Amino acid sequence: MKAVVFDDFGGPDKLHVAEVKRPTTIAETVLVRVTAVSVNHVDTFVRSGAFKTPLATPHIAGRDLVGRVVASSQSDFKVGDRVWTNSMGYEGRMGATAEYVAVPVDRLYHAPDGVDGLKLVVAVHSAATAAIVLHDVMQVQAGQRLLIEGAAGNVGRKLIQLATAAGVTVVTTSASRDLTQCQQLGSQACYDYQAGFEDQLVRDEWTFDHVIDTSGRVALATNLDLLRLGGEVTLITAPKDDQFTFGVRAFYMAQKRINGFVISHATVDQLARAAEVLNQAFSAGQLLDDQVSQQHFSDAPRCHQWLEDGQDGHQRFVLLPD
């Protein structure tokens, strides 16, 4: 079968389509014929070696796929079932960008009927990140206040929708062109991040139980100052200089907290709970607003290059078998 592989770490040019042995099902796995694979920034981190993780041999790129079951000994999955996964290609598991992938049964989920597979597969990475951040990291409660900075991005839009569904009061920052979209998704107050939103939030007397900056552009000290007593800042990215400073005394005296999260360290149980949340939302037509750009396996190098160069044009790339 054909797969997108990299023989050693390096740039996007390390990726190429190769003939590899088709996997067979073993205990606790299901064989899936791949329909489409999404390309995420984390895929570039694995390929480059920036994210250290054990890899299967051959090194097949990608982690998120949608496809159909072609062989299964598991009662929960039948031949012909449409399925998805979002945790292949790291911790020793086979990558997703192949014509056939053997997926561990505890990392495989049914795709809801009637949901576009391409829209689904480009959503699962950012949507699962949002679901786990909200329900496992922040442990949000109805009635709490959440500030989402950079809310018009892939993760930000998912956070708005899922937090609103959980009964959380959502406030957002974004570019001015995206204010209406954020409001339509559920934000109760939308601020232009280029117009001194920090002062506007203070003037409007907003304080928050939770703050998350999806862009890495807002000073940590600023976000800590926006927290209520016992409030939390959650980090899912870092500033370009990888540095933050803040007043320690005010931080601990107000019993504030800083959390960090990357989905690559999510547990099987966290991923499974998130999948339930996602499938329910997908069935309701939610979380599926990403702009899809269809490519093919052979286009993987340039898709990785576009992501690294910031030239993706707010599109989400999906790779189809050639």
C-alpha positions in Angstrom: 0.0 0.0 0.0 1.0 3.7 -0.3 1.9 5.8 2.7 3.5 9.1 3.4 6.8 8.4 5.3 9.9 10.1 6.5 13.1 8.1 6.9 14.7 10.6 9.3 13.9 13.9 11.0 14.2 17.2 9.1 12.2 19.6 6.8 9.1 18.9 4.8 11.3 17.5 2.0 11.8 14.5 4.1 8.3 13.4 3.4 7.6 11.1 0.4 5.1 8.6 -0.8 6.4 5.0 -0.5 5.1 1.5 -0.8 4.9 -0.1 2.6 3.5 -3.4 3.9 -0.3 -3.3 4.5 -0.9 -3.8 8.3 -2.9 -6.7 9.6 -5.3 -6.7 12.5 -4.0 -8.0 15.8 -5.7 -8.2 19.1 -7.4 -5.0 20.1 -7.0 -3.3 16.7 -9.3 -2.5 13.8 -8.2 -2.2 10.2 -9.4 1.0 8.5 -9.3 1.9 4.9 -8.4 5.6 5.0 -10.7 8.2 3.3 -8.8 11.3 4.4 -6.2 12.5 6.8 -5.8 16.0 8.2 -2.5 17.9 8.4 -1.8 19.7 11.7 1.0 21.7 13.1 1.8 18.9 15.5 2.5 16.7 12.5 5.3 19.1 11.5 6.7 18.9 15.1 6.8 15.1 14.9 8.4 15.1 11.4 11.1 17.6 12.4 11.9 15.9 15.6 10.8 18.9 17.7 8.3 16.8 19.5 10.1 13.8 21.0 8.1 10.6 20.9 8.7 6.9 20.0 7.8 6.2 16.4 6.7 3.1 14.6 8.7 1.8 11.7 8.3 2.8 8.9 7.7 6.4 10.1 4.3 7.2 8.7 3.2 10.8 9.1 -0.1 12.0 10.5 -2.4 11.4 13.4 -6.0 12.2 12.4 -8.0 10.1 9.9 -11.5 9.2 8.8 -12.3 6.0 7.0 -14.2 2.7 6.9 -13.6 -0.5 8.7 -12.4 -3.3 6.5 -11.5 -5.9 9.1 -12.4 -6.2 12.8 -12.8 -8.8 15.5 -14.3 -6.3 17.8 -18.0 -6.3 18.5 -18.2 -2.5 18.6 -16.9 -2.1 15.1 -18.3 -3.9 12.0 -17.0 -4.0 8.4 -18.3 -0.9 6.6 -18.6 1.3 9.7 -17.4 4.8 9.2 -14.9 5.8 11.9 -12.3 8.3 13.0 -9.3 8.6 15.2 -7.1 11.5 16.3 -4.2 9.9 18.1 -2.1 7.9 15.6 1.6 8.5 14.6 3.2 9.0 18.0 4.0 6.9 21.2 4.9 4.0 18.9 1.6 3.9 16.9 1.4 3.7 13.2 0.8 7.0 11.4 -2.4 7.9 9.7 -1.3 8.9 6.2 -1.6 5.5 4.6 -4.2 3.7 2.5 -4.8 1.3 5.4 -4.2 1.8 9.2 -4.5 -0.6 12.1 -6.1 1.5 14.8 -6.2 0.4 18.5 -9.9 -0.2 19.4 -9.7 2.2 22.4 -8.6 5.0 20.1 -11.3 4.5 17.4 -14.7 6.2 17.3 -17.8 6.0 15.1 -18.4 8.9 12.7 -22.0 10.2 13.1 -24.3 9.6 10.2 -24.7 12.4 7.8 -21.6 14.3 8.9 -19.2 15.3 6.1 -16.0 13.2 6.7 -13.6 15.9 5.5 -15.1 18.5 7.7 -15.0 16.0 10.6 -11.4 15.0 10.2 -10.1 18.6 10.0 -12.1 19.5 13.2 -11.1 16.6 15.5 -7.7 17.9 16.6 -8.7 21.4 17.6 -12.1 20.3 18.8 -10.7 17.5 21.1 -8.2 20.0 22.4 -11.0 22.4 23.3 -13.1 19.7 24.9 -10.3 18.3 27.1 -9.1 21.8 28.1 -12.6 22.8 29.2 -13.8 19.6 30.9 -10.5 18.0 32.2 -8.0 20.9 32.6 -10.2 23.8 33.5 -13.1 21.7 34.8 -15.5 24.5 33.9 -18.8 24.9 35.7 -22.0 26.5 34.4 -22.1 30.2 35.4 -18.4 30.6 35.4 -16.7 33.3 33.2 -14.2 32.4 30.5 -12.0 34.8 28.4 -10.8 33.3 25.1 -8.1 35.3 23.4 -7.5 34.7 19.7 -11.0 33.2 19.6 -11.5 33.2 15.8 -8.8 30.5 15.3 -9.3 26.8 15.0 -9.2 26.0 18.7 -10.8 29.3 19.7 -14.0 28.8 17.7 -14.4 25.3 19.2 -13.9 26.7 22.7 -16.6 29.3 22.2 -19.2 26.7 21.1 -18.4 24.0 23.7 -18.1 26.4 26.6 -21.4 28.1 25.7 -23.0 24.6 25.5 -21.7 24.0 29.1 -23.4 27.1 30.4 -20.2 29.2 30.7 -20.3 33.0 30.1 -17.8 33.5 27.2 -16.0 36.7 26.4 -13.6 36.8 23.4 -10.9 38.8 21.7 -10.3 38.6 18.0 -9.5 40.7 14.9 -12.2 43.2 14.2 -13.3 41.3 11.1 -14.1 38.3 13.2 -16.1 39.9 16.0 -19.5 39.1 14.4 -18.5 35.5 13.9 -17.5 35.1 17.5 -20.8 36.6 18.6 -22.7 34.2 16.4 -20.9 31.3 17.9 -21.9 32.3 21.4 -19.6 35.0 22.8 -21.5 37.4 25.0 -18.9 40.2 24.7 -16.4 40.6 21.8 -13.4 42.8 21.9 -10.9 43.8 19.1 -7.5 42.6 20.3 -5.9 45.4 18.3 -7.8 48.2 20.1 -6.5 48.0 23.7 -8.9 45.3 24.8 -7.2 45.0 28.2 -8.3 48.5 29.2 -11.7 47.9 27.8 -12.2 44.7 29.9 -11.2 46.6 33.0 -13.4 49.5 32.2 -16.3 47.1 31.6 -15.5 45.4 35.0 -14.9 42.0 33.6 -13.0 39.4 35.8 -12.8 35.8 35.0 -12.6 32.3 36.4 -10.6 31.1 33.4 -8.5 32.8 30.7 -6.9 31.0 27.7 -4.8 32.7 25.1 -4.8 30.6 21.9 -2.3 32.9 20.1 0.6 33.3 22.6 0.5 37.1 22.0 -0.9 38.3 25.4 1.4 38.8 28.3 0.8 36.3 31.1 0.9 39.1 33.7 -2.0 40.8 31.8 -4.1 37.6 31.9 -3.3 36.9 35.6 -4.6 40.4 36.4 -7.9 39.6 34.8 -8.6 36.6 37.1 -10.9 36.5 40.0 -9.7 35.0 43.3 -8.7 31.4 42.6 -8.9 31.9 38.9 -6.8 30.0 36.3 -4.8 30.7 33.2 -4.4 27.8 30.8 -1.5 27.8 28.3 -1.7 25.8 25.1 1.0 27.8 23.2 3.9 30.1 24.0 5.1 33.5 23.0 7.8 33.7 20.3 10.6 34.4 22.9 9.3 31.6 25.1 9.4 33.9 28.1 6.8 35.3 30.6 7.2 37.4 33.7 4.6 38.2 36.3 4.3 39.4 39.9 4.6 36.3 42.1 3.2 37.7 45.4 -0.1 38.9 43.9 -0.3 35.5 42.1 -0.1 33.3 45.1 -1.9 35.6 47.5 -5.0 35.5 45.2 -4.6 31.7 45.0 -4.4 31.8 41.2 -3.2 28.9 39.0 -1.4 28.3 35.7 -2.2 25.2 33.7 -0.5 23.8 30.6 -1.9 21.3 28.1 -0.9 19.6 24.8 -3.2 17.0 23.4 -0.3 14.6 22.7 -0.3 13.9 26.4 -4.0 13.3 26.7 -5.0 10.0 28.1 -7.1 7.4 26.3 -10.0 8.1 28.7 -9.7 11.9 28.1 -9.7 11.3 24.3 -12.7 9.0 24.5 -14.7 11.4 26.6 -13.9 14.2 24.2 -15.0 12.0 21.3 -18.4 11.6 22.8 -18.7 15.4 23.2 -17.5 15.9 19.6 -19.8 13.4 18.1 -22.8 14.9 19.8 -21.8 18.3 18.5 -21.0 17.1 15.0 -24.5 15.4 14.9 -26.0 18.9 15.7 -24.0 20.5 12.9 -21.5 22.2 15.3 -17.7 22.5 15.3 -17.7 21.9 11.5 -16.9 25.4 10.3 -13.3 25.0 9.2 -12.4 25.8 5.6 -11.2 22.6 3.9 -8.5 22.4 1.3 -8.4 19.0 -0.4 -4.9 17.7 -1.3 -3.4 14.3 -1.9 -0.8 12.1 -0.2 1.8 13.4 -2.6 1.1 16.9 -1.6 2.1 16.3 2.1 5.5 18.0 1.8 4.0 21.3 0.5 1.2 21.2 3.1 3.8 20.9 5.8 5.8 23.7 4.3 2.7 26.0 4.1 1.9 25.4 7.7 5.5 26.1 8.8 5.6 29.3 6.7 2.2 30.5 7.9 0.9 30.4 4.3 -2.1 28.1 5.0 -4.5 31.0 4.4 -6.7 29.9 7.4 -7.4 26.7 5.5 -7.3 23.2 6.9 -5.5 20.7 4.7 -6.9 17.2 4.1 -4.9 14.5 2.3 -6.7 12.0 0.1 -5.0 8.8 -1.1 -3.5 9.4 -4.6 
